[in-house]
Amino acid sequence: MAVGSGDFIKFLGTAGARFVMIKQLRASGGIWVSYKGANILIDPGPGSIVRCAASRPKLDPSKLDALILTHRHLDHSNDINIMIEAMTGGGFKKRGIVFLPADALGENPVISRHAIGFPQKIEFLEENKKYSVGEFEFTASMKHLHSAETYGLKFNMHNTGVSLLSDTRYFEALTEFYKTDILIICVTFYEPHPEIDHLCLSDAKEIIKKTNPKKAILTHFGMTMLKSKPHIQAKKLTEELGIEVAAAYDGLTLAL
């Protein structure tokens, strides 16, 4: 779907975990959301600003109203400083909001001293708390089980509930919070890796089955998911669950 003046969600990257990111087998630019005049960029990982310039039509980071980090890991946060610069006109216009977990500004903060004063506001994400950017409103999830403080997101666009389930180990409470019309779910592994706090395909299947969305979109693929061909796995899940499941690709746009 073409990106025009309407409201949309665009995947500027679908890379998950370090090796797909490092090799750029998939881009790692994050997710851009445009709703009723508000522009929000979620998880601007490495190359995010390049993906904005390469987008067709182009996405202008100087038009951003907010940045959201689900957590501090580099594949989600690497371009946060350059995007703050873009959003604030190089720091000459104090504007925009940055939402992020508190530990992202703890020891070794992801925002540099140079850029920390540029945004109009910085807000910490907290469990089940609601936030707004213009008419765009979202709720942070409970804390995920991950190696950094991590939250997922839930929001509405034109009476369509959308949720983004970020990196985590599987736990039962996920299936209650993420009951929405469209579920975007980060699926890093094809097979379980109990020692690593990321979801695998069987976890995703269980979550999709229990949340029963109108549509589920798999993204944030690690090497084993890429080798298993995400679009084929999505088709299998669609057939097994009777729920539409798609595999995101770099540049995928959902017009809402």
C-alpha positions in Angstrom: 0.0 0.0 0.0 1.3 3.4 -0.9 2.2 5.9 1.9 0.2 9.0 1.3 -1.4 11.6 3.6 -3.4 8.9 5.4 -2.6 7.0 8.5 -0.2 4.0 8.3 2.3 1.7 10.0 5.5 1.1 8.1 8.2 -1.4 8.8 11.6 0.3 8.2 13.2 -3.0 9.1 12.5 -6.6 10.2 15.9 -7.6 11.6 16.1 -9.3 14.9 19.1 -10.2 17.1 22.6 -9.3 16.4 23.8 -11.3 13.4 20.9 -10.4 11.1 21.4 -6.8 12.2 25.2 -6.9 11.8 25.0 -8.5 8.3 22.0 -6.3 7.4 20.3 -9.4 5.9 17.2 -7.5 6.9 17.1 -3.8 7.7 16.9 -2.6 11.3 15.2 0.8 11.0 12.2 0.3 13.4 8.5 1.0 12.8 7.1 4.3 11.7 3.5 5.1 12.8 1.6 8.1 11.3 -1.8 8.9 12.9 -4.0 12.0 12.6 -1.0 14.2 11.9 1.3 12.7 14.6 4.5 10.9 13.4 6.0 8.4 15.8 9.1 6.2 15.3 9.4 3.0 17.4 12.8 1.4 18.0 15.2 3.3 15.6 17.9 0.7 15.2 21.0 0.9 13.0 20.3 2.5 9.7 17.0 3.9 10.6 17.7 7.3 9.1 18.9 5.7 5.9 15.7 3.7 5.7 13.7 6.9 6.0 15.6 8.4 3.1 15.2 5.3 1.0 11.5 4.9 1.7 9.1 5.6 -1.2 7.7 8.1 -0.7 10.5 9.4 1.6 9.8 9.7 5.4 11.1 13.0 6.8 12.6 12.5 10.3 12.3 16.3 10.9 8.5 15.8 10.9 8.7 13.3 13.8 6.7 14.2 17.0 7.9 11.3 19.1 10.4 8.5 19.5 9.6 5.3 21.4 12.2 2.8 22.6 10.8 -0.5 23.8 14.2 -1.2 25.3 17.8 -0.1 25.2 19.5 -2.9 23.1 21.3 -1.6 20.0 19.1 -3.2 17.4 16.3 -1.1 18.9 18.1 2.1 19.9 21.2 2.7 17.9 19.9 5.7 15.9 18.1 7.4 18.7 20.6 10.3 18.9 20.5 11.1 15.2 16.7 10.8 15.2 16.6 13.3 18.1 18.8 15.6 16.1 16.5 15.3 13.1 13.3 15.7 15.1 14.6 18.9 16.8 16.3 20.5 13.7 19.8 19.7 14.9 18.8 20.8 18.4 17.7 24.3 17.4 14.0 23.5 17.9 13.1 22.2 21.3 10.3 19.8 20.3 9.1 16.3 20.4 8.9 13.6 23.1 11.1 10.6 23.7 9.5 7.6 25.5 11.9 5.0 26.9 12.4 2.7 29.9 14.2 4.2 32.9 17.3 1.9 32.5 17.9 3.4 29.0 19.0 6.5 30.8 20.8 4.8 33.7 24.4 3.8 33.7 25.7 4.1 30.1 22.7 6.1 28.8 21.6 5.6 25.2 21.0 9.3 24.7 24.2 11.3 24.6 24.9 14.3 26.8 24.9 16.3 23.6 21.3 15.4 22.7 19.6 14.9 26.0 18.3 18.5 26.2 17.0 18.7 22.7 13.6 17.1 23.0 10.7 19.0 24.6 10.1 16.1 27.0 11.5 12.7 28.0 9.0 10.3 29.6 9.8 7.0 31.2 7.7 4.0 30.3 5.9 2.3 33.2 3.7 -0.8 33.4 0.2 -0.3 32.1 0.5 3.4 31.9 -1.1 5.5 29.1 0.7 8.1 27.0 -0.2 10.4 24.2 1.3 12.3 21.3 -1.3 14.5 19.8 -4.3 12.3 19.1 -2.1 9.2 19.1 -2.5 7.3 22.4 -0.7 4.2 23.6 -0.4 2.0 26.6 2.8 0.4 27.8 2.6 -3.3 28.7 3.8 -5.0 31.8 7.6 -5.5 32.1 8.7 -8.2 29.7 11.1 -10.9 30.7 14.2 -9.7 29.0 17.8 -8.8 29.7 17.0 -5.1 29.7 13.9 -3.3 31.0 11.5 -3.9 28.1 7.9 -3.0 27.3 5.5 -3.7 24.5 2.9 -1.2 23.2 -0.9 -1.2 22.5 -2.8 1.5 20.7 -5.8 2.2 18.5 -6.0 3.5 15.0 -9.5 4.2 13.6 -11.2 1.7 15.9 -8.6 -0.9 15.1 -6.6 -2.2 18.1 -2.9 -2.7 17.3 -0.2 -4.1 19.6 3.6 -4.6 19.3 4.9 -7.4 21.3 8.6 -6.7 21.7 11.5 -8.9 22.8 10.7 -11.2 25.7 10.7 -14.7 27.1 7.3 -16.3 26.9 5.0 -15.9 30.0 1.3 -16.4 30.4 0.4 -12.7 31.1 1.4 -11.8 27.5 -1.7 -13.4 26.1 -4.1 -11.2 28.1 -2.5 -7.8 27.4 -1.9 -8.4 23.7 -5.5 -9.2 22.7 -6.0 -6.8 19.8 -7.2 -6.8 16.2 -3.7 -6.6 14.8 -0.8 -8.3 16.7 2.8 -7.5 15.6 5.0 -10.0 17.3 8.8 -10.2 17.5 9.9 -13.7 16.6 13.6 -14.2 16.8 14.1 -17.9 16.9 12.7 -20.8 14.8 13.3 -23.3 17.6 13.2 -22.7 21.4 16.3 -21.4 23.1 15.3 -21.5 26.8 18.5 -19.8 27.9 17.8 -16.7 25.8 15.0 -14.2 26.5 13.5 -14.2 23.0 10.4 -15.7 21.5 10.5 -18.6 19.1 8.0 -19.7 16.5 6.1 -22.1 18.8 5.8 -19.3 21.4 4.4 -17.1 18.7 1.9 -19.8 17.7 0.7 -20.2 21.3 0.3 -16.4 21.7 -1.5 -16.0 18.4 -3.8 -18.9 19.3 -4.7 -17.5 22.7 -5.0 -13.8 21.7 -7.0 -14.6 18.5 -6.3 -11.4 16.6 -7.9 -10.7 13.2 -4.3 -10.6 11.9 -0.9 -11.4 13.3 2.3 -10.1 11.7 5.6 -11.8 12.5 8.8 -9.6 12.5 12.2 -9.1 14.1 13.7 -12.3 12.6 16.9 -13.9 13.7 19.1 -16.1 11.5 17.2 -19.3 12.1 13.8 -17.7 11.3 15.3 -16.3 8.0 16.6 -19.7 7.1 13.2 -21.2 7.7 11.6 -18.6 5.4 9.2 -16.5 7.5 6.5 -16.2 4.8 6.3 -20.0 4.6 6.0 -20.3 8.4 3.4 -17.6 8.4 1.4 -19.5 5.8 1.6 -22.7 7.8 0.4 -20.9 11.0 -2.6 -19.4 9.0 -3.6 -22.9 7.9 -3.1 -24.4 11.4 -4.8 -21.7 13.4 -7.4 -20.4 11.0 -6.1 -16.9 11.8 -4.5 -14.6 9.1 -0.7 -14.6 9.8 1.7 -12.7 7.7 5.5 -12.2 7.7 6.6 -8.6 7.6 9.2 -7.5 5.1 11.3 -4.4 5.0 9.1 -1.6 3.7 5.8 -3.3 4.4 3.1 -0.7 4.9 -0.2 -1.1 6.6 -2.7 1.6 5.7 -5.3 2.1 8.3 
